[in-house]
Amino acid sequence: MGVREYYQYDPTGDYLTPQLQGLRLVDGNYFPVTTTTLPDGTVSLSSEVLGLELRIQSGEMRFYDPGTGQTLLTYEEQASARQAAEEKAQRLAAKLKELNIDPDTL
């Protein structure tokens, strides 16, 4: 049994046209995954294995979850969101201490 599906992405567009392509294994043979172009010009391929869509958005390949309607965060976006949450927690803890409330007892 082979790999059920695989995708190729060429961020510069120098080697692949279109930049994002996929193949899916059906009855022992690989067939191209249908590409959809959304009204805003976003190119989308559906991954049955991942349950996600691979999309070219603003020149970048991103993963989109059709179940939640959300684009998954990149590693950098996750790190930035984590840092922002930590900073907010520190500000809230400092404010509670100003009010003579120990945040560790909440």
Backbone as a printed PyTorch tensor [residue, N CA C, xyz], in Angstrom:
tensor([[[  0.8460,  -1.1940,   0.0000],
         [  0.0000,   0.0000,   0.0000],
         [  0.8770,   1.2380,   0.0000]],

        [[  0.5770,   2.1930,  -0.8530],
         [  1.3650,   3.4170,  -0.9680],
         [  0.8190,   4.5280,  -0.0930]],

        [[  1.4350,   5.6530,  -0.2130],
         [  0.9930,   6.8570,   0.4790],
         [ -0.3660,   7.2390,  -0.0950]],

        [[ -1.3480,   7.5070,   0.7850],
         [ -2.7170,   7.7550,   0.3150],
         [ -2.8580,   9.0440,  -0.4810]],

        [[ -2.1120,  10.0540,  -0.1080],
         [ -2.1390,  11.2950,  -0.8850],
         [ -0.8670,  12.0670,  -0.5850]],

        [[ -0.4380,  12.8510,  -1.5520],
         [  0.6980,  13.7230,  -1.2960],
         [  0.5280,  15.0030,  -2.0930]],

        [[  1.1950,  16.0470,  -1.5740],
         [  1.0490,  17.3820,  -2.1350],
         [  2.4150,  17.9770,  -2.3960]],

        [[  2.4740,  18.8230,  -3.4020],
         [  3.6860,  19.5630,  -3.7320],
         [  3.3360,  21.0440,  -3.7330]],

        [[  4.2230,  21.8380,  -3.1270],
         [  4.0250,  23.2850,  -3.0720],
         [  5.3220,  23.9600,  -3.4650]],

        [[  5.2360,  24.8540,  -4.4120],
         [  6.3790,  25.6220,  -4.8840],
         [  6.1270,  27.0860,  -4.5250]],

        [[  6.6880,  27.5780,  -3.4110],
         [  6.3850,  28.9360,  -2.9630],
         [  6.7390,  30.0200,  -3.9700]],

        [[  7.7410,  29.8000,  -4.8000],
         [  8.1400,  30.8240,  -5.7600],
         [  7.4370,  30.6740,  -7.0990]],

        [[  6.8590,  29.5060,  -7.3640],
         [  6.2090,  29.2750,  -8.6470],
         [  7.1930,  29.0420,  -9.7780]],

        [[  8.4570,  28.8010,  -9.4380],
         [  9.4800,  28.6010, -10.4630],
         [  9.4170,  27.2140, -11.0980]],

        [[  8.8970,  26.2320, -10.3650],
         [  8.9590,  24.8420, -10.8260],
         [  7.6090,  24.1990, -11.0830]],

        [[  6.5870,  24.6350, -10.3370],
         [  5.2640,  24.0280, -10.4850],
         [  4.2360,  25.0520, -10.9300]],

        [[  3.4120,  24.6270, -11.8730],
         [  2.2730,  25.4410, -12.2950],
         [  1.0710,  24.5250, -12.3550]],

        [[  0.0740,  24.6860, -11.5070],
         [ -0.0080,  25.6830, -10.4330],
         [  0.9700,  25.3760,  -9.2980]],

        [[  1.1630,  26.3680,  -8.4180],
         [  2.1340,  26.2710,  -7.3240],
         [  1.8170,  25.1570,  -6.3300]],

        [[  0.5460,  24.7890,  -6.1960],
         [  0.1050,  23.7710,  -5.2510],
         [ -0.5900,  22.6600,  -6.0300]],

        [[ -0.0900,  21.4380,  -5.8640],
         [ -0.6610,  20.2960,  -6.5670],
         [ -0.7500,  19.1190,  -5.6180]],

        [[ -1.7350,  18.2680,  -5.8530],
         [ -1.8820,  17.0910,  -5.0180],
         [ -2.2540,  15.8710,  -5.8250]],

        [[ -1.8700,  14.7030,  -5.3100],
         [ -2.2360,  13.4320,  -5.9170],
         [ -2.8330,  12.5430,  -4.8350]],

        [[ -3.8710,  11.7960,  -5.2030],
         [ -4.5540,  10.9020,  -4.2630],
         [ -4.5500,   9.4940,  -4.8410]],

        [[ -4.2650,   8.5230,  -3.9830],
         [ -4.2300,   7.1150,  -4.3760],
         [ -5.6480,   6.5590,  -4.4460]],

        [[ -6.0210,   6.0680,  -5.6250],
         [ -7.3360,   5.4630,  -5.8330],
         [ -7.1230,   4.1610,  -6.5950]],

        [[ -7.4990,   3.0530,  -5.9850],
         [ -7.3680,   1.7300,  -6.6210],
         [ -5.9630,   1.4700,  -7.1690]],

        [[ -4.9440,   1.8530,  -6.3800],
         [ -3.5660,   1.5700,  -6.7610],
         [ -2.9290,   2.5680,  -7.7070]],

        [[ -3.6630,   3.5920,  -8.1170],
         [ -3.1180,   4.6130,  -9.0140],
         [ -3.3100,   5.9950,  -8.4080]],

        [[ -2.3850,   6.9040,  -8.7230],
         [ -2.4900,   8.2840,  -8.2390],
         [ -3.2010,   9.1500,  -9.2710]],

        [[ -4.1540,   9.9160,  -8.7720],
         [ -4.8990,  10.8380,  -9.6160],
         [ -4.8180,  12.2350,  -9.0210]],

        [[ -4.8000,  13.2630,  -9.8790],
         [ -4.7180,  14.6320,  -9.3720],
         [ -5.9130,  14.9710,  -8.4720]],

        [[ -5.6250,  15.6980,  -7.3990],
         [ -6.6710,  16.2110,  -6.5180],
         [ -7.2580,  17.4440,  -7.2030]],

        [[ -8.5660,  17.5270,  -7.2180],
         [ -9.2330,  18.6550,  -7.8620],
         [ -8.9040,  19.9570,  -7.1520]],

        [[ -8.4940,  20.9390,  -7.9300],
         [ -8.1920,  22.2680,  -7.4180],
         [ -9.4360,  23.1330,  -7.5260]],

        [[ -9.7410,  23.8510,  -6.4640],
         [-10.8670,  24.7850,  -6.4620],
         [-10.3160,  26.1960,  -6.3220]],

        [[-10.8420,  27.1200,  -7.1140],
         [-10.4860,  28.5230,  -6.9600],
         [-11.6960,  29.2360,  -6.3710]],

        [[-11.5170,  29.7910,  -5.1820],
         [-12.5980,  30.4860,  -4.4850],
         [-12.8340,  31.8520,  -5.1140]],

        [[-13.9970,  32.4780,  -4.8420],
         [-14.3080,  33.7760,  -5.4550],
         [-13.2400,  34.8490,  -5.2370]],

        [[-12.5170,  34.7710,  -4.0960],
         [-11.4760,  35.7760,  -3.8250],
         [-10.1350,  35.4320,  -4.4810]],

        [[-10.0960,  34.3380,  -5.2810],
         [ -8.8740,  33.9500,  -5.9680],
         [ -8.0240,  32.9470,  -5.2110]],

        [[ -8.4270,  32.5850,  -3.9920],
         [ -7.6980,  31.5960,  -3.2060],
         [ -7.7920,  30.2290,  -3.8710]],

        [[ -6.6420,  29.5670,  -4.0320],
         [ -6.5950,  28.2210,  -4.5980],
         [ -6.6640,  27.2340,  -3.4460]],

        [[ -7.5220,  26.2110,  -3.5710],
         [ -7.7560,  25.2740,  -2.4800],
         [ -7.7520,  23.8340,  -2.9740]],

        [[ -7.0970,  22.9540,  -2.1850],
         [ -7.1190,  21.5180,  -2.4140],
         [ -7.5680,  20.8590,  -1.1220]],

        [[ -8.4330,  19.8680,  -1.2150],
         [ -8.9500,  19.1880,  -0.0340],
         [ -8.1350,  17.9370,   0.2690]],

        [[ -7.7240,  17.7930,   1.5330],
         [ -7.0050,  16.5930,   1.9700],
         [ -7.9570,  15.7220,   2.7650]],

        [[ -8.2740,  14.5390,   2.2330],
         [ -9.1320,  13.5950,   2.9480],
         [ -8.4170,  13.0420,   4.1780]],

        [[ -7.1100,  12.8250,   4.0540],
         [ -6.3270,  12.2600,   5.1540],
         [ -6.2910,  13.2150,   6.3420]],

        [[ -6.0370,  14.4890,   6.0920],
         [ -5.9340,  15.4800,   7.1640],
         [ -7.2850,  16.0360,   7.5940]],

        [[ -8.2850,  15.9590,   6.7120],
         [ -9.5610,  16.5960,   7.0070],
         [ -9.4490,  18.1100,   6.9350]],

        [[ -8.4670,  18.5890,   6.1810],
         [ -8.2000,  20.0190,   6.0430],
         [ -8.1310,  20.3830,   4.5670]],

        [[ -8.1390,  21.6700,   4.3020],
         [ -7.8730,  22.1630,   2.9590],
         [ -6.5130,  22.8320,   2.9570]],

        [[ -5.7490,  22.6130,   1.9000],
         [ -4.4960,  23.3230,   1.6900],
         [ -4.8380,  24.4790,   0.7740]],

        [[ -4.5000,  25.6930,   1.1960],
         [ -4.8830,  26.8760,   0.4220],
         [ -3.6850,  27.7830,   0.1830]],

        [[ -3.7020,  28.4280,  -0.9730],
         [ -2.7480,  29.4940,  -1.2520],
         [ -3.4900,  30.7920,  -0.9350]],

        [[ -3.0840,  31.4470,   0.1520],
         [ -3.7050,  32.6970,   0.5800],
         [ -2.6280,  33.7660,   0.6750]],

        [[ -2.8180,  34.8570,  -0.0150],
         [ -1.8550,  35.9620,  -0.0140],
         [ -0.4420,  35.4720,  -0.3120]],

        [[ -0.3370,  34.5310,  -1.2490],
         [  0.9570,  34.0380,  -1.6770],
         [  1.5900,  33.0050,  -0.7630]],

        [[  0.8940,  32.5590,   0.2770],
         [  1.4210,  31.5540,   1.2030],
         [  0.5170,  30.3370,   1.2330]],

        [[  1.1200,  29.1520,   1.4370],
         [  0.3330,  27.9420,   1.6050],
         [ -0.0870,  27.8610,   3.0700]],

        [[ -1.4050,  27.7300,   3.2920],
         [ -1.9510,  27.6580,   4.6470],
         [ -2.9040,  26.4820,   4.7430]],

        [[ -3.0820,  25.9700,   5.9600],
         [ -4.0500,  24.9160,   6.2230],
         [ -5.3220,  25.5520,   6.7510]],

        [[ -6.4540,  25.1120,   6.2150],
         [ -7.7590,  25.6510,   6.5810],
         [ -8.6350,  24.4950,   7.0550]],

        [[ -9.3150,  24.6990,   8.1740],
         [-10.2050,  23.6770,   8.7330],
         [-11.6450,  24.0220,   8.3560]],

        [[-12.2330,  23.3040,   7.3950],
         [-13.6050,  23.6260,   6.9850],
         [-14.6190,  23.3760,   8.0980]],

        [[-14.2820,  22.5130,   9.0590],
         [-15.1940,  22.2380,  10.1760],
         [-15.3710,  23.4310,  11.0960]],

        [[-14.2880,  24.1730,  11.3120],
         [-14.3470,  25.3390,  12.2020],
         [-14.4100,  26.6530,  11.4350]],

        [[-14.0850,  26.5850,  10.1370],
         [-14.0480,  27.8140,   9.3480],
         [-12.8300,  28.6650,   9.6570]],

        [[-11.7870,  28.0530,  10.2340],
         [-10.6020,  28.7940,  10.6500],
         [ -9.3600,  28.3460,   9.8690]],

        [[ -8.4980,  29.3100,   9.5890],
         [ -7.1820,  29.0090,   9.0470],
         [ -6.2870,  28.6710,  10.2250]],

        [[ -5.5590,  27.5580,  10.1510],
         [ -4.6680,  27.1700,  11.2330],
         [ -3.5170,  28.1550,  11.3340]],

        [[ -3.0830,  28.4100,  12.5510],
         [ -1.9870,  29.3390,  12.7660],
         [ -0.6610,  28.7130,  12.3530]],

        [[  0.2230,  29.5530,  11.8230],
         [  1.5760,  29.1040,  11.5430],
         [  2.3230,  28.9930,  12.8720]],

        [[  3.5000,  28.4070,  12.8530],
         [  4.3100,  28.3010,  14.0640],
         [  4.5720,  29.6930,  14.6410]],

        [[  4.9300,  30.6460,  13.7710],
         [  5.2250,  32.0030,  14.2240],
         [  3.9860,  32.6530,  14.8390]],

        [[  2.8160,  32.4440,  14.2260],
         [  1.5800,  33.0150,  14.7680],
         [  1.2350,  32.3950,  16.1160]],

        [[  1.4640,  31.0810,  16.2640],
         [  1.2170,  30.4190,  17.5420],
         [  2.1240,  30.9830,  18.6250]],

        [[  3.4070,  31.1580,  18.3080],
         [  4.3580,  31.6950,  19.2760],
         [  3.9740,  33.1090,  19.6790]],

        [[  3.5670,  33.9140,  18.7210],
         [  3.1600,  35.2910,  19.0010],
         [  1.9040,  35.3280,  19.8810]],

        [[  0.9270,  34.4720,  19.5740],
         [ -0.3020,  34.4110,  20.3780],
         [ -0.0050,  33.9490,  21.7940]],

        [[  0.8950,  32.9860,  21.9380],
         [  1.2850,  32.4810,  23.2630],
         [  1.9480,  33.5880,  24.0780]],

        [[  2.8470,  34.3310,  23.4340],
         [  3.5400,  35.4160,  24.1210],
         [  2.5570,  36.4970,  24.5430]],

        [[  1.6160,  36.8430,  23.6650],
         [  0.6160,  37.8600,  23.9940],
         [ -0.2410,  37.4060,  25.1740]],

        [[ -0.6050,  36.1120,  25.2160],
         [ -1.4120,  35.5860,  26.3230],
         [ -0.6350,  35.6180,  27.6320]],

        [[  0.6590,  35.2910,  27.5750],
         [  1.4920,  35.3300,  28.7750],
         [  1.6300,  36.7480,  29.3010]],

        [[  1.8280,  37.7010,  28.3920],
         [  1.9500,  39.0990,  28.8030],
         [  0.6520,  39.5950,  29.4230]],

        [[ -0.4810,  39.2040,  28.8620],
         [ -1.7730,  39.6040,  29.4130],
         [ -1.9680,  39.0090,  30.8060]],

        [[ -1.5880,  37.7380,  30.9760],
         [ -1.7070,  37.0900,  32.2830],
         [ -0.8420,  37.8010,  33.3220]],

        [[  0.3410,  38.2260,  32.9260],
         [  1.2280,  38.9420,  33.8480],
         [  0.6270,  40.2930,  34.2440]],

        [[  0.0200,  40.9910,  33.2740],
         [ -0.6160,  42.2890,  33.5770],
         [ -1.7980,  42.0960,  34.5270]],

        [[ -2.5970,  41.0400,  34.2780],
         [ -3.7410,  40.7750,  35.1540],
         [ -3.2910,  40.4130,  36.5700]],

        [[ -2.2360,  39.6080,  36.6690],
         [ -1.7110,  39.2290,  37.9850],
         [ -1.2060,  40.4520,  38.7290]],

        [[ -0.5340,  41.3600,  38.0260],
         [ -0.0300,  42.5860,  38.6540],
         [ -1.1880,  43.4510,  39.1440]],

        [[ -2.2560,  43.5390,  38.3440],
         [ -3.4220,  44.3430,  38.7410],
         [ -4.0940,  43.7350,  39.9760]],

        [[ -4.2280,  42.4130,  40.0220],
         [ -4.8140,  41.7540,  41.1890],
         [ -3.9840,  42.0300,  42.4440]],

        [[ -2.6640,  41.9950,  42.2990],
         [ -1.7910,  42.2780,  43.4390],
         [ -1.9670,  43.7080,  43.9250]],

        [[ -2.1730,  44.6410,  42.9740],
         [ -2.4440,  46.0450,  43.3510],
         [ -3.7090,  46.1320,  44.1940]],

        [[ -4.6520,  45.2450,  43.9200],
         [ -5.9260,  45.2200,  44.6600],
         [ -5.8590,  44.3250,  45.8810]],

        [[ -4.6290,  43.9180,  46.2600],
         [ -4.4110,  43.0550,  47.4100],
         [ -5.0870,  41.6980,  47.2770]],

        [[ -5.1110,  41.1900,  46.0560],
         [ -5.6500,  39.8560,  45.7890],
         [ -4.5070,  38.9800,  45.2950]],

        [[ -4.3010,  37.8620,  45.9440],
         [ -3.2390,  36.9370,  45.5380],
         [ -3.7470,  36.1080,  44.3610]],

        [[ -3.1970,  36.3050,  43.1390],
         [ -3.6900,  35.5660,  41.9660],
         [ -3.5130,  34.0520,  42.0850]],

        [[ -2.5860,  33.6190,  42.9370],
         [ -2.3560,  32.1870,  43.0820],
         [ -3.4410,  31.4850,  43.9060]],

        [[ -4.2910,  32.2900,  44.5710],
         [ -5.3650,  31.6830,  45.3730],
         [ -6.6820,  31.6200,  44.6150]],

        [[ -6.6880,  32.1290,  43.4230],
         [ -7.9440,  32.1260,  42.6320],
         [ -8.1390,  30.8270,  41.9200]]])
